[in-house]
């Protein structure tokens, strides 16, 4: 089972390659669709890493794949610029989930 990265950032891919993870750089919508299609058809890839930017820019492409497929596991990771989430996103998520303010 392999990890694979689809990134919009050369620095993120370079760092992952140092850790032994192969990947692709894509910037446009159609490039992402093609890369995702090729990656999902490879039975050797067990974990697909995507930079968070793709989830924000193209949720209509990423979300159906996350919801409809059990394999590979799709994980959104922050790139070198950090995460786009608020500093207290975990607390906000828990508050919303249980309906209480922590």
MARKOLDREN-826744 format. One record per atom (N, C-alpha, C): residue in three letters; atom name; x, y, z. Coordinates in steps of 0.2 Angstrom, whole numbers. Layout:
// residues N
{voza = ALA | martor = CA | xx = X | yy = Y | zz = Z}
...
// end
This chain:
// residues 102
{voza = UNK | martor = N | xx = 4 | yy = -6 | zz = 0}
{voza = UNK | martor = CA | xx = 0 | yy = 0 | zz = 0}
{voza = UNK | martor = C | xx = 5 | yy = 6 | zz = 0}
{voza = UNK | martor = N | xx = 3 | yy = 11 | zz = -4}
{voza = UNK | martor = CA | xx = 7 | yy = 17 | zz = -5}
{voza = UNK | martor = C | xx = 3 | yy = 23 | zz = -3}
{voza = UNK | martor = N | xx = 7 | yy = 28 | zz = -2}
{voza = UNK | martor = CA | xx = 4 | yy = 35 | zz = -1}
{voza = UNK | martor = C | xx = 5 | yy = 39 | zz = -7}
{voza = UNK | martor = N | xx = 1 | yy = 43 | zz = -9}
{voza = UNK | martor = CA | xx = 2 | yy = 47 | zz = -15}
{voza = UNK | martor = C | xx = -1 | yy = 54 | zz = -14}
{voza = UNK | martor = N | xx = 3 | yy = 59 | zz = -16}
{voza = UNK | martor = CA | xx = 1 | yy = 66 | zz = -15}
{voza = UNK | martor = C | xx = -1 | yy = 70 | zz = -21}
{voza = UNK | martor = N | xx = -7 | yy = 73 | zz = -21}
{voza = UNK | martor = CA | xx = -9 | yy = 78 | zz = -26}
{voza = UNK | martor = C | xx = -8 | yy = 85 | zz = -23}
{voza = UNK | martor = N | xx = -4 | yy = 89 | zz = -26}
{voza = UNK | martor = CA | xx = -2 | yy = 96 | zz = -23}
{voza = UNK | martor = C | xx = -3 | yy = 101 | zz = -28}
{voza = UNK | martor = N | xx = -4 | yy = 107 | zz = -25}
{voza = UNK | martor = CA | xx = -4 | yy = 113 | zz = -29}
{voza = UNK | martor = C | xx = 3 | yy = 117 | zz = -28}
{voza = UNK | martor = N | xx = 7 | yy = 114 | zz = -24}
{voza = UNK | martor = CA | xx = 13 | yy = 117 | zz = -21}
{voza = UNK | martor = C | xx = 19 | yy = 113 | zz = -22}
{voza = UNK | martor = N | xx = 24 | yy = 116 | zz = -26}
{voza = UNK | martor = CA | xx = 30 | yy = 112 | zz = -27}
{voza = UNK | martor = C | xx = 34 | yy = 110 | zz = -20}
{voza = UNK | martor = N | xx = 34 | yy = 115 | zz = -15}
{voza = UNK | martor = CA | xx = 37 | yy = 114 | zz = -9}
{voza = UNK | martor = C | xx = 34 | yy = 108 | zz = -5}
{voza = UNK | martor = N | xx = 28 | yy = 108 | zz = -5}
{voza = UNK | martor = CA | xx = 24 | yy = 102 | zz = -2}
{voza = UNK | martor = C | xx = 26 | yy = 95 | zz = -5}
{voza = UNK | martor = N | xx = 26 | yy = 95 | zz = -11}
{voza = UNK | martor = CA | xx = 28 | yy = 89 | zz = -15}
{voza = UNK | martor = C | xx = 36 | yy = 87 | zz = -13}
{voza = UNK | martor = N | xx = 40 | yy = 92 | zz = -13}
{voza = UNK | martor = CA | xx = 47 | yy = 91 | zz = -12}
{voza = UNK | martor = C | xx = 48 | yy = 88 | zz = -5}
{voza = UNK | martor = N | xx = 45 | yy = 91 | zz = 0}
{voza = UNK | martor = CA | xx = 45 | yy = 88 | zz = 7}
{voza = UNK | martor = C | xx = 42 | yy = 81 | zz = 7}
{voza = UNK | martor = N | xx = 37 | yy = 80 | zz = 4}
{voza = UNK | martor = CA | xx = 34 | yy = 73 | zz = 4}
{voza = UNK | martor = C | xx = 39 | yy = 68 | zz = 1}
{voza = UNK | martor = N | xx = 42 | yy = 70 | zz = -5}
{voza = UNK | martor = CA | xx = 47 | yy = 66 | zz = -8}
{voza = UNK | martor = C | xx = 53 | yy = 64 | zz = -4}
{voza = UNK | martor = N | xx = 55 | yy = 69 | zz = 0}
{voza = UNK | martor = CA | xx = 60 | yy = 67 | zz = 5}
{voza = UNK | martor = C | xx = 58 | yy = 62 | zz = 10}
{voza = UNK | martor = N | xx = 51 | yy = 61 | zz = 11}
{voza = UNK | martor = CA | xx = 49 | yy = 56 | zz = 16}
{voza = UNK | martor = C | xx = 47 | yy = 50 | zz = 12}
{voza = UNK | martor = N | xx = 48 | yy = 50 | zz = 5}
{voza = UNK | martor = CA | xx = 47 | yy = 44 | zz = 1}
{voza = UNK | martor = C | xx = 40 | yy = 43 | zz = -2}
{voza = UNK | martor = N | xx = 36 | yy = 49 | zz = -2}
{voza = UNK | martor = CA | xx = 30 | yy = 49 | zz = -5}
{voza = UNK | martor = C | xx = 30 | yy = 52 | zz = -12}
{voza = UNK | martor = N | xx = 28 | yy = 49 | zz = -17}
{voza = UNK | martor = CA | xx = 27 | yy = 51 | zz = -24}
{voza = UNK | martor = C | xx = 21 | yy = 56 | zz = -24}
{voza = UNK | martor = N | xx = 21 | yy = 60 | zz = -30}
{voza = UNK | martor = CA | xx = 15 | yy = 64 | zz = -31}
{voza = UNK | martor = C | xx = 15 | yy = 68 | zz = -37}
{voza = UNK | martor = N | xx = 10 | yy = 72 | zz = -38}
{voza = UNK | martor = CA | xx = 10 | yy = 76 | zz = -44}
{voza = UNK | martor = C | xx = 8 | yy = 83 | zz = -42}
{voza = UNK | martor = N | xx = 10 | yy = 88 | zz = -46}
{voza = UNK | martor = CA | xx = 8 | yy = 95 | zz = -45}
{voza = UNK | martor = C | xx = 3 | yy = 97 | zz = -50}
{voza = UNK | martor = N | xx = -3 | yy = 99 | zz = -48}
{voza = UNK | martor = CA | xx = -8 | yy = 101 | zz = -52}
{voza = UNK | martor = C | xx = -11 | yy = 108 | zz = -50}
{voza = UNK | martor = N | xx = -13 | yy = 112 | zz = -55}
{voza = UNK | martor = CA | xx = -16 | yy = 119 | zz = -53}
{voza = UNK | martor = C | xx = -23 | yy = 120 | zz = -56}
{voza = UNK | martor = N | xx = -25 | yy = 117 | zz = -61}
{voza = UNK | martor = CA | xx = -31 | yy = 118 | zz = -64}
{voza = UNK | martor = C | xx = -36 | yy = 113 | zz = -62}
{voza = UNK | martor = N | xx = -43 | yy = 115 | zz = -63}
{voza = UNK | martor = CA | xx = -48 | yy = 110 | zz = -62}
{voza = UNK | martor = C | xx = -48 | yy = 104 | zz = -66}
{voza = UNK | martor = N | xx = -46 | yy = 104 | zz = -72}
{voza = UNK | martor = CA | xx = -46 | yy = 98 | zz = -77}
{voza = UNK | martor = C | xx = -40 | yy = 94 | zz = -75}
{voza = UNK | martor = N | xx = -34 | yy = 97 | zz = -73}
{voza = UNK | martor = CA | xx = -28 | yy = 93 | zz = -71}
{voza = UNK | martor = C | xx = -30 | yy = 89 | zz = -65}
{voza = UNK | martor = N | xx = -34 | yy = 92 | zz = -60}
{voza = UNK | martor = CA | xx = -35 | yy = 89 | zz = -54}
{voza = UNK | martor = C | xx = -40 | yy = 83 | zz = -55}
{voza = UNK | martor = N | xx = -45 | yy = 84 | zz = -60}
{voza = UNK | martor = CA | xx = -49 | yy = 78 | zz = -61}
{voza = UNK | martor = C | xx = -45 | yy = 72 | zz = -65}
{voza = UNK | martor = N | xx = -41 | yy = 74 | zz = -69}
{voza = UNK | martor = CA | xx = -37 | yy = 69 | zz = -72}
{voza = UNK | martor = C | xx = -32 | yy = 65 | zz = -67}
{voza = UNK | martor = N | xx = -29 | yy = 69 | zz = -63}
{voza = UNK | martor = CA | xx = -24 | yy = 66 | zz = -58}
{voza = UNK | martor = C | xx = -28 | yy = 62 | zz = -53}
{voza = UNK | martor = N | xx = -34 | yy = 64 | zz = -51}
{voza = UNK | martor = CA | xx = -38 | yy = 60 | zz = -46}
{voza = UNK | martor = C | xx = -41 | yy = 54 | zz = -50}
{voza = UNK | martor = N | xx = -43 | yy = 54 | zz = -56}
{voza = UNK | martor = CA | xx = -45 | yy = 48 | zz = -59}
{voza = UNK | martor = C | xx = -39 | yy = 43 | zz = -60}
{voza = UNK | martor = N | xx = -33 | yy = 45 | zz = -62}
{voza = UNK | martor = CA | xx = -28 | yy = 41 | zz = -62}
{voza = UNK | martor = C | xx = -26 | yy = 38 | zz = -56}
{voza = UNK | martor = N | xx = -26 | yy = 42 | zz = -51}
{voza = UNK | martor = CA | xx = -24 | yy = 40 | zz = -44}
{voza = UNK | martor = C | xx = -29 | yy = 35 | zz = -41}
{voza = UNK | martor = N | xx = -36 | yy = 36 | zz = -42}
{voza = UNK | martor = CA | xx = -41 | yy = 32 | zz = -39}
{voza = UNK | martor = C | xx = -41 | yy = 25 | zz = -43}
{voza = UNK | martor = N | xx = -38 | yy = 25 | zz = -49}
{voza = UNK | martor = CA | xx = -38 | yy = 18 | zz = -53}
{voza = UNK | martor = C | xx = -32 | yy = 14 | zz = -51}
{voza = UNK | martor = N | xx = -28 | yy = 17 | zz = -47}
{voza = UNK | martor = CA | xx = -22 | yy = 13 | zz = -45}
{voza = UNK | martor = C | xx = -23 | yy = 9 | zz = -39}
{voza = UNK | martor = N | xx = -23 | yy = 2 | zz = -39}
{voza = UNK | martor = CA | xx = -25 | yy = -2 | zz = -33}
{voza = UNK | martor = C | xx = -20 | yy = -2 | zz = -28}
{voza = UNK | martor = N | xx = -14 | yy = 1 | zz = -29}
{voza = UNK | martor = CA | xx = -8 | yy = 1 | zz = -25}
{voza = UNK | martor = C | xx = -8 | yy = 7 | zz = -20}
{voza = UNK | martor = N | xx = -12 | yy = 12 | zz = -22}
{voza = UNK | martor = CA | xx = -12 | yy = 18 | zz = -18}
{voza = UNK | martor = C | xx = -18 | yy = 17 | zz = -12}
{voza = UNK | martor = N | xx = -16 | yy = 17 | zz = -6}
{voza = UNK | martor = CA | xx = -20 | yy = 16 | zz = 0}
{voza = UNK | martor = C | xx = -22 | yy = 23 | zz = 3}
{voza = UNK | martor = N | xx = -18 | yy = 28 | zz = 3}
{voza = UNK | martor = CA | xx = -19 | yy = 34 | zz = 6}
{voza = UNK | martor = C | xx = -17 | yy = 40 | zz = 1}
{voza = UNK | martor = N | xx = -22 | yy = 44 | zz = -1}
{voza = UNK | martor = CA | xx = -21 | yy = 49 | zz = -6}
{voza = UNK | martor = C | xx = -21 | yy = 56 | zz = -2}
{voza = UNK | martor = N | xx = -16 | yy = 59 | zz = -2}
{voza = UNK | martor = CA | xx = -15 | yy = 66 | zz = 2}
{voza = UNK | martor = C | xx = -16 | yy = 71 | zz = -3}
{voza = UNK | martor = N | xx = -21 | yy = 76 | zz = -1}
{voza = UNK | martor = CA | xx = -22 | yy = 82 | zz = -5}
{voza = UNK | martor = C | xx = -21 | yy = 88 | zz = -1}
{voza = UNK | martor = N | xx = -18 | yy = 93 | zz = -4}
{voza = UNK | martor = CA | xx = -17 | yy = 99 | zz = -1}
{voza = UNK | martor = C | xx = -24 | yy = 102 | zz = 1}
{voza = UNK | martor = N | xx = -25 | yy = 106 | zz = 6}
{voza = UNK | martor = CA | xx = -31 | yy = 108 | zz = 8}
{voza = UNK | martor = C | xx = -34 | yy = 113 | zz = 3}
{voza = UNK | martor = N | xx = -30 | yy = 116 | zz = 0}
{voza = UNK | martor = CA | xx = -33 | yy = 121 | zz = -5}
{voza = UNK | martor = C | xx = -37 | yy = 118 | zz = -10}
{voza = UNK | martor = N | xx = -36 | yy = 112 | zz = -12}
{voza = UNK | martor = CA | xx = -41 | yy = 109 | zz = -17}
{voza = UNK | martor = C | xx = -48 | yy = 108 | zz = -14}
{voza = UNK | martor = N | xx = -48 | yy = 106 | zz = -7}
{voza = UNK | martor = CA | xx = -55 | yy = 105 | zz = -4}
{voza = UNK | martor = C | xx = -58 | yy = 112 | zz = -4}
{voza = UNK | martor = N | xx = -55 | yy = 117 | zz = -3}
{voza = UNK | martor = CA | xx = -58 | yy = 124 | zz = -3}
{voza = UNK | martor = C | xx = -60 | yy = 126 | zz = -10}
{voza = UNK | martor = N | xx = -56 | yy = 125 | zz = -15}
{voza = UNK | martor = CA | xx = -57 | yy = 128 | zz = -22}
{voza = UNK | martor = C | xx = -62 | yy = 123 | zz = -26}
{voza = UNK | martor = N | xx = -61 | yy = 117 | zz = -25}
{voza = UNK | martor = CA | xx = -65 | yy = 112 | zz = -29}
{voza = UNK | martor = C | xx = -69 | yy = 107 | zz = -25}
{voza = UNK | martor = N | xx = -73 | yy = 109 | zz = -20}
{voza = UNK | martor = CA | xx = -77 | yy = 104 | zz = -16}
{voza = UNK | martor = C | xx = -81 | yy = 100 | zz = -20}
{voza = UNK | martor = N | xx = -84 | yy = 102 | zz = -26}
{voza = UNK | martor = CA | xx = -88 | yy = 98 | zz = -30}
{voza = UNK | martor = C | xx = -85 | yy = 92 | zz = -33}
{voza = UNK | martor = N | xx = -78 | yy = 92 | zz = -33}
{voza = UNK | martor = CA | xx = -74 | yy = 87 | zz = -36}
{voza = UNK | martor = C | xx = -72 | yy = 82 | zz = -30}
{voza = UNK | martor = N | xx = -70 | yy = 85 | zz = -25}
{voza = UNK | martor = CA | xx = -67 | yy = 81 | zz = -19}
{voza = UNK | martor = C | xx = -72 | yy = 78 | zz = -15}
{voza = UNK | martor = N | xx = -77 | yy = 81 | zz = -13}
{voza = UNK | martor = CA | xx = -82 | yy = 79 | zz = -8}
{voza = UNK | martor = C | xx = -85 | yy = 72 | zz = -10}
{voza = UNK | martor = N | xx = -88 | yy = 72 | zz = -17}
{voza = UNK | martor = CA | xx = -91 | yy = 66 | zz = -19}
{voza = UNK | martor = C | xx = -86 | yy = 60 | zz = -18}
{voza = UNK | martor = N | xx = -80 | yy = 61 | zz = -20}
{voza = UNK | martor = CA | xx = -75 | yy = 55 | zz = -19}
{voza = UNK | martor = C | xx = -74 | yy = 53 | zz = -12}
{voza = UNK | martor = N | xx = -74 | yy = 58 | zz = -8}
{voza = UNK | martor = CA | xx = -73 | yy = 56 | zz = -1}
{voza = UNK | martor = C | xx = -79 | yy = 53 | zz = 2}
{voza = UNK | martor = N | xx = -85 | yy = 54 | zz = 0}
{voza = UNK | martor = CA | xx = -91 | yy = 51 | zz = 2}
{voza = UNK | martor = C | xx = -93 | yy = 45 | zz = -1}
{voza = UNK | martor = N | xx = -91 | yy = 44 | zz = -7}
{voza = UNK | martor = CA | xx = -93 | yy = 38 | zz = -11}
{voza = UNK | martor = C | xx = -88 | yy = 32 | zz = -11}
{voza = UNK | martor = N | xx = -82 | yy = 34 | zz = -10}
{voza = UNK | martor = CA | xx = -77 | yy = 29 | zz = -10}
{voza = UNK | martor = C | xx = -74 | yy = 27 | zz = -3}
{voza = UNK | martor = N | xx = -73 | yy = 20 | zz = -2}
{voza = UNK | martor = CA | xx = -70 | yy = 18 | zz = 4}
{voza = UNK | martor = C | xx = -63 | yy = 18 | zz = 4}
{voza = UNK | martor = N | xx = -60 | yy = 17 | zz = -2}
{voza = UNK | martor = CA | xx = -53 | yy = 16 | zz = -4}
{voza = UNK | martor = C | xx = -51 | yy = 20 | zz = -10}
{voza = UNK | martor = N | xx = -46 | yy = 24 | zz = -10}
{voza = UNK | martor = CA | xx = -41 | yy = 25 | zz = -4}
{voza = UNK | martor = C | xx = -44 | yy = 30 | zz = 1}
{voza = UNK | martor = N | xx = -41 | yy = 30 | zz = 6}
{voza = UNK | martor = CA | xx = -42 | yy = 35 | zz = 11}
{voza = UNK | martor = C | xx = -40 | yy = 42 | zz = 9}
{voza = UNK | martor = N | xx = -44 | yy = 47 | zz = 9}
{voza = UNK | martor = CA | xx = -42 | yy = 54 | zz = 6}
{voza = UNK | martor = C | xx = -41 | yy = 58 | zz = 12}
{voza = UNK | martor = N | xx = -35 | yy = 61 | zz = 13}
{voza = UNK | martor = CA | xx = -33 | yy = 65 | zz = 18}
{voza = UNK | martor = C | xx = -31 | yy = 72 | zz = 16}
{voza = UNK | martor = N | xx = -34 | yy = 78 | zz = 18}
{voza = UNK | martor = CA | xx = -32 | yy = 84 | zz = 16}
{voza = UNK | martor = C | xx = -27 | yy = 87 | zz = 21}
{voza = UNK | martor = N | xx = -21 | yy = 89 | zz = 18}
{voza = UNK | martor = CA | xx = -16 | yy = 91 | zz = 23}
{voza = UNK | martor = C | xx = -14 | yy = 99 | zz = 21}
{voza = UNK | martor = N | xx = -12 | yy = 102 | zz = 26}
{voza = UNK | martor = CA | xx = -10 | yy = 109 | zz = 25}
{voza = UNK | martor = C | xx = -4 | yy = 110 | zz = 21}
{voza = UNK | martor = N | xx = -3 | yy = 115 | zz = 17}
{voza = UNK | martor = CA | xx = 4 | yy = 116 | zz = 14}
{voza = UNK | martor = C | xx = 8 | yy = 120 | zz = 18}
{voza = UNK | martor = N | xx = 14 | yy = 122 | zz = 15}
{voza = UNK | martor = CA | xx = 19 | yy = 126 | zz = 19}
{voza = UNK | martor = C | xx = 16 | yy = 133 | zz = 21}
{voza = UNK | martor = N | xx = 11 | yy = 135 | zz = 18}
{voza = UNK | martor = CA | xx = 8 | yy = 141 | zz = 21}
{voza = UNK | martor = C | xx = 3 | yy = 140 | zz = 27}
{voza = UNK | martor = N | xx = 3 | yy = 134 | zz = 29}
{voza = UNK | martor = CA | xx = -1 | yy = 133 | zz = 35}
{voza = UNK | martor = C | xx = -8 | yy = 131 | zz = 33}
{voza = UNK | martor = N | xx = -12 | yy = 130 | zz = 38}
{voza = UNK | martor = CA | xx = -19 | yy = 128 | zz = 37}
{voza = UNK | martor = C | xx = -24 | yy = 134 | zz = 36}
{voza = UNK | martor = N | xx = -29 | yy = 133 | zz = 32}
{voza = UNK | martor = CA | xx = -34 | yy = 138 | zz = 31}
{voza = UNK | martor = C | xx = -39 | yy = 139 | zz = 36}
{voza = UNK | martor = N | xx = -39 | yy = 134 | zz = 41}
{voza = UNK | martor = CA | xx = -44 | yy = 134 | zz = 47}
{voza = UNK | martor = C | xx = -42 | yy = 139 | zz = 52}
{voza = UNK | martor = N | xx = -48 | yy = 141 | zz = 56}
{voza = UNK | martor = CA | xx = -47 | yy = 145 | zz = 61}
{voza = UNK | martor = C | xx = -43 | yy = 142 | zz = 67}
{voza = UNK | martor = N | xx = -40 | yy = 146 | zz = 71}
{voza = UNK | martor = CA | xx = -36 | yy = 143 | zz = 76}
{voza = UNK | martor = C | xx = -40 | yy = 138 | zz = 81}
{voza = UNK | martor = N | xx = -46 | yy = 139 | zz = 82}
{voza = UNK | martor = CA | xx = -50 | yy = 135 | zz = 87}
{voza = UNK | martor = C | xx = -55 | yy = 131 | zz = 83}
{voza = UNK | martor = N | xx = -53 | yy = 128 | zz = 77}
{voza = UNK | martor = CA | xx = -58 | yy = 124 | zz = 73}
{voza = UNK | martor = C | xx = -60 | yy = 118 | zz = 76}
{voza = UNK | martor = N | xx = -56 | yy = 115 | zz = 80}
{voza = UNK | martor = CA | xx = -58 | yy = 109 | zz = 84}
{voza = UNK | martor = C | xx = -63 | yy = 110 | zz = 89}
{voza = UNK | martor = N | xx = -62 | yy = 115 | zz = 93}
{voza = UNK | martor = CA | xx = -67 | yy = 117 | zz = 98}
{voza = UNK | martor = C | xx = -74 | yy = 119 | zz = 95}
{voza = UNK | martor = N | xx = -74 | yy = 123 | zz = 89}
{voza = UNK | martor = CA | xx = -80 | yy = 125 | zz = 86}
{voza = UNK | martor = C | xx = -83 | yy = 118 | zz = 83}
{voza = UNK | martor = N | xx = -80 | yy = 114 | zz = 80}
{voza = UNK | martor = CA | xx = -82 | yy = 108 | zz = 78}
{voza = UNK | martor = C | xx = -86 | yy = 104 | zz = 83}
{voza = UNK | martor = N | xx = -83 | yy = 103 | zz = 89}
{voza = UNK | martor = CA | xx = -86 | yy = 99 | zz = 95}
{voza = UNK | martor = C | xx = -92 | yy = 103 | zz = 97}
{voza = UNK | martor = N | xx = -92 | yy = 110 | zz = 98}
{voza = UNK | martor = CA | xx = -97 | yy = 114 | zz = 100}
{voza = UNK | martor = C | xx = -103 | yy = 112 | zz = 95}
{voza = UNK | martor = N | xx = -102 | yy = 113 | zz = 89}
{voza = UNK | martor = CA | xx = -107 | yy = 111 | zz = 84}
{voza = UNK | martor = C | xx = -110 | yy = 104 | zz = 84}
{voza = UNK | martor = N | xx = -106 | yy = 100 | zz = 85}
{voza = UNK | martor = CA | xx = -108 | yy = 93 | zz = 85}
{voza = UNK | martor = C | xx = -112 | yy = 91 | zz = 91}
{voza = UNK | martor = N | xx = -110 | yy = 93 | zz = 97}
{voza = UNK | martor = CA | xx = -114 | yy = 92 | zz = 103}
{voza = UNK | martor = C | xx = -119 | yy = 97 | zz = 105}
{voza = UNK | martor = N | xx = -119 | yy = 103 | zz = 103}
{voza = UNK | martor = CA | xx = -124 | yy = 108 | zz = 104}
{voza = UNK | martor = C | xx = -122 | yy = 112 | zz = 111}
{voza = UNK | martor = N | xx = -116 | yy = 111 | zz = 113}
{voza = UNK | martor = CA | xx = -114 | yy = 114 | zz = 119}
{voza = UNK | martor = C | xx = -108 | yy = 118 | zz = 118}
{voza = UNK | martor = N | xx = -108 | yy = 124 | zz = 122}
{voza = UNK | martor = CA | xx = -102 | yy = 128 | zz = 121}
{voza = UNK | martor = C | xx = -97 | yy = 126 | zz = 126}
{voza = UNK | martor = N | xx = -91 | yy = 124 | zz = 124}
{voza = UNK | martor = CA | xx = -85 | yy = 122 | zz = 129}
{voza = UNK | martor = C | xx = -81 | yy = 127 | zz = 131}
// end
